[in-house]
Amino acid sequence: MSEIQDEKTGTGKQDGGNLTRRIVDVLGRAIVTGQFSHAAPFPVEARLCTQYGASRTVVREAVKMLTAKGLLRARQRAGTVVEPEDSWNLLDPEVLRWMLERELSLELLIDFAEVRMAIEPRAAGLAAHSATGPQRHAIVTAMERMAAAERGEEDALEADIAFHHAVLVASNNRFIRQFRDLTEATLRISIRRTNAYAGVARASAADHARVGQAIIRGEPARARGLMADLLQGPLDLLLSASGRPARPPL
């Protein structure tokens, strides 16, 4: 029986919206982990309806959402088929999360760490230039949370994510702000791995504080450089763990 087949509301009827999201999550993870492929065809609509105890409307909406993510494609006379990884929307936070939850790929973490290197230093520089008062306060609060985590008074992962979120938002660039969901998805997987490689329990509050202080003082070049240094360390650890040579800062 499906893990979501018995999910019901208090009235005993399935909540269509919630059921759709659960079907998307189960099927998306199944596609990304290779349970469905050209060799193992995607199930037909009637089978999915039976498996998940869902109406055709709910199943079609779930398939439409997975198609929008690039995981599926409807073909004439071939039904719904799984698309190759090159067609997946890797900037979709759910797709990235499913990829990170499968057998952990250092190559994937390295690729994403390099994307962060291209975006977050710029975000820090922009934040130092144009962050508003409330945005600077959010960065200070995140710095304080990281310091509290070192004292065992806060969740270290959540504090780290909050800091990077605050910097991305303070960039006041609408496209960079959209990157925060992707950052959270990868940080939830990668932080513990890179901390383990570094032999530490959590990210350094002091290193993050130096970035934050440069932003608060309005020093774009320093904030950009310190953020690049902050991200270069984890990237170098991932490269070393994969047996690949370190790359010079760009």
C-alpha positions as CSV (number, residue, x, y, z in Angstrom):
1,M,0.0,0.0,0.0
2,S,1.2,3.5,-0.8
3,E,2.8,5.5,2.0
4,I,0.3,8.2,1.3
5,Q,-2.8,6.2,0.4
6,D,-4.3,6.5,3.8
7,E,-3.7,10.3,4.3
8,K,-7.1,11.8,5.1
9,T,-8.6,14.9,6.6
10,G,-10.6,14.9,9.8
11,T,-13.8,14.4,7.7
12,G,-12.6,11.1,6.4
13,K,-12.2,12.5,2.9
14,Q,-8.8,13.1,1.2
15,D,-7.7,16.7,0.9
16,G,-7.1,17.0,-2.9
17,G,-4.4,19.7,-2.6
18,N,-2.4,17.9,0.1
19,L,-2.7,14.6,-1.7
20,T,-1.5,16.1,-4.9
21,R,1.6,17.4,-3.1
22,R,2.3,14.1,-1.5
23,I,1.9,12.2,-4.8
24,V,4.3,14.7,-6.4
25,D,6.8,14.2,-3.6
26,V,6.7,10.4,-3.8
27,L,6.7,10.2,-7.6
28,G,9.4,12.9,-7.9
29,R,11.7,11.1,-5.6
30,A,11.0,7.8,-7.4
31,I,11.9,9.3,-10.8
32,V,15.1,11.0,-9.5
33,T,16.3,7.8,-7.8
34,G,15.8,5.8,-11.0
35,Q,12.7,3.7,-10.0
36,F,11.1,4.9,-13.2
37,S,13.1,5.3,-16.4
38,H,13.0,4.2,-20.0
39,A,13.7,0.7,-18.8
40,A,11.0,0.9,-16.1
41,P,8.1,2.9,-17.7
42,F,6.1,5.5,-15.7
43,P,2.8,4.0,-14.6
44,V,-0.4,4.8,-16.5
45,E,-3.0,7.1,-15.0
46,A,-5.4,4.4,-14.0
47,R,-2.7,2.5,-12.0
48,L,-1.7,5.7,-10.2
49,C,-5.3,6.4,-9.3
50,T,-5.7,3.0,-7.8
51,Q,-2.3,3.0,-6.0
52,Y,-2.8,6.3,-4.3
53,G,-6.6,6.2,-3.9
54,A,-6.8,9.4,-5.9
55,S,-9.1,10.8,-8.5
56,R,-8.0,11.3,-12.1
57,T,-8.1,15.1,-11.5
58,V,-5.6,14.8,-8.6
59,V,-3.3,12.4,-10.5
60,R,-3.3,14.6,-13.6
61,E,-2.4,17.7,-11.5
62,A,0.5,15.8,-9.9
63,V,1.7,14.7,-13.4
64,K,1.4,18.2,-14.7
65,M,3.5,19.5,-11.8
66,L,6.2,16.9,-12.4
67,T,6.1,17.7,-16.1
68,A,6.7,21.4,-15.3
69,K,9.8,20.4,-13.4
70,G,11.1,18.7,-16.5
71,L,10.9,15.2,-15.0
72,L,8.1,13.9,-17.3
73,R,6.9,14.4,-20.8
74,A,3.7,13.4,-22.6
75,R,4.3,11.8,-25.9
76,Q,1.8,10.8,-28.5
77,R,1.1,7.0,-28.5
78,A,3.8,6.6,-25.9
79,G,2.0,8.0,-22.9
80,T,3.9,9.8,-20.1
81,V,7.6,9.1,-20.1
82,V,10.5,10.0,-17.8
83,E,12.8,12.6,-19.2
84,P,16.7,12.3,-18.9
85,E,18.4,14.3,-16.2
86,D,19.6,16.9,-18.6
87,S,16.0,18.0,-19.1
88,W,15.3,18.3,-15.3
89,N,14.9,21.8,-13.8
90,L,17.8,21.6,-11.4
91,L,17.0,25.1,-10.1
92,D,13.7,23.8,-8.7
93,P,14.2,23.3,-4.9
94,E,12.2,20.1,-4.9
95,V,14.2,18.6,-7.7
96,L,17.4,19.5,-6.0
97,R,16.2,18.1,-2.7
98,W,15.3,14.8,-4.3
99,M,18.7,14.6,-6.0
100,L,20.5,15.3,-2.8
101,E,18.4,12.7,-0.9
102,R,19.4,9.9,-3.3
103,E,22.8,8.3,-3.0
104,L,24.8,11.3,-2.1
105,S,26.8,12.6,-5.0
106,L,29.9,14.7,-4.2
107,E,29.9,15.9,-7.8
108,L,26.4,17.4,-7.3
109,L,27.5,19.1,-4.1
110,I,30.6,20.4,-5.8
111,D,28.6,21.8,-8.7
112,F,26.2,23.5,-6.3
113,A,29.1,24.9,-4.2
114,E,30.5,26.5,-7.3
115,V,27.1,28.1,-8.1
116,R,27.1,29.5,-4.6
117,M,30.6,30.9,-5.2
118,A,29.2,32.7,-8.2
119,I,26.2,34.2,-6.4
120,E,26.7,34.7,-2.6
121,P,29.9,36.9,-2.6
122,R,28.1,39.2,-5.0
123,A,25.0,39.1,-2.7
124,A,27.2,40.1,0.2
125,G,28.7,43.0,-1.7
126,L,25.3,44.2,-2.7
127,A,24.0,43.9,0.8
128,A,26.8,46.0,2.2
129,H,25.9,48.6,-0.4
130,S,22.1,48.7,-0.1
131,A,20.7,46.7,2.8
132,T,17.9,48.4,4.7
133,G,17.8,48.8,8.4
134,P,15.5,45.8,9.0
135,Q,17.7,43.7,6.6
136,R,20.8,44.6,8.6
137,H,19.0,43.7,11.8
138,A,18.1,40.3,10.3
139,I,21.8,39.7,9.5
140,V,22.8,40.7,13.1
141,T,20.1,38.4,14.5
142,A,21.4,35.5,12.4
143,M,25.0,36.2,13.6
144,E,23.7,36.1,17.2
145,R,21.9,32.9,16.6
146,M,25.1,31.3,15.2
147,A,27.0,32.5,18.3
148,A,24.2,31.0,20.5
149,A,24.6,27.7,18.6
150,E,28.2,27.5,19.6
151,R,27.0,27.7,23.2
152,G,24.5,25.0,22.6
153,E,21.6,27.4,22.8
154,E,20.4,27.3,19.2
155,D,20.2,24.9,16.3
156,A,23.4,25.3,14.4
157,L,22.0,24.3,11.0
158,E,19.0,26.6,11.2
159,A,21.1,29.5,12.4
160,D,23.6,29.0,9.5
161,I,20.7,28.8,7.0
162,A,19.2,32.0,8.5
163,F,22.4,33.9,8.0
164,H,22.8,33.0,4.4
165,H,19.1,33.7,3.8
166,A,19.4,37.1,5.4
167,V,22.4,38.0,3.2
168,L,20.6,36.9,0.0
169,V,17.5,38.9,0.9
170,A,19.6,42.0,1.8
171,S,21.1,42.0,-1.7
172,N,17.8,43.6,-2.8
173,N,18.2,41.8,-6.2
174,R,15.0,39.9,-7.0
175,F,16.8,37.1,-8.8
176,I,19.4,36.6,-6.1
177,R,16.6,36.5,-3.5
178,Q,15.1,33.6,-5.4
179,F,18.3,31.6,-4.7
180,R,17.5,31.3,-1.0
181,D,15.3,28.2,-1.4
182,L,18.0,26.5,-3.4
183,T,20.6,27.4,-0.8
184,E,18.5,26.0,2.0
185,A,17.9,22.7,0.1
186,T,21.6,22.1,-0.4
187,L,22.7,23.4,3.0
188,R,20.5,20.9,4.8
189,I,22.5,18.1,3.1
190,S,25.9,19.6,2.6
191,I,26.7,21.5,5.9
192,R,26.9,18.3,8.0
193,R,29.1,16.6,5.3
194,T,31.6,19.5,5.0
195,N,31.7,20.0,8.7
196,A,32.5,16.4,9.1
197,Y,35.3,16.6,6.6
198,A,36.6,19.7,8.4
199,G,36.5,17.9,11.8
200,V,34.1,20.5,13.3
201,A,30.6,20.2,14.8
202,R,29.3,23.4,13.1
203,A,30.1,26.3,10.9
204,S,32.3,29.0,12.5
205,A,30.2,31.8,14.0
206,A,33.3,34.0,14.0
207,D,33.9,33.6,10.2
208,H,30.2,34.4,9.5
209,A,30.3,37.3,11.9
210,R,33.2,38.8,9.9
211,V,31.1,38.7,6.7
212,G,28.1,40.2,8.6
213,Q,30.1,43.0,10.2
214,A,31.5,44.0,6.8
215,I,28.0,44.2,5.5
216,I,26.8,46.2,8.5
217,R,29.7,48.6,8.2
218,G,28.9,49.1,4.5
219,E,32.1,47.7,3.0
220,P,31.1,45.9,-0.2
221,A,34.6,44.8,-1.4
222,R,35.4,43.4,2.0
223,A,32.0,41.7,2.4
224,R,32.4,40.1,-1.0
225,G,35.9,38.8,-0.4
226,L,35.1,37.4,3.1
227,M,32.0,35.6,1.7
228,A,34.1,34.1,-1.1
229,D,36.7,32.9,1.5
230,L,33.8,31.5,3.6
231,L,32.5,29.4,0.7
232,Q,36.0,28.4,-0.7
233,G,36.7,26.3,2.4
234,P,33.8,23.9,2.0
235,L,34.3,23.7,-1.7
236,D,38.0,22.8,-1.2
237,L,36.9,20.1,1.3
238,L,34.4,18.6,-1.2
239,L,37.0,18.6,-4.0
240,S,39.6,16.9,-1.7
241,A,37.0,14.3,-0.6
242,S,36.2,13.5,-4.3
243,G,39.9,13.2,-5.2
244,R,39.8,16.3,-7.4
245,P,42.4,19.1,-7.2
246,A,41.6,22.4,-5.5
247,R,40.6,25.2,-7.9
248,P,42.0,28.7,-7.6
249,P,39.6,31.4,-6.6
250,L,38.2,33.2,-9.7
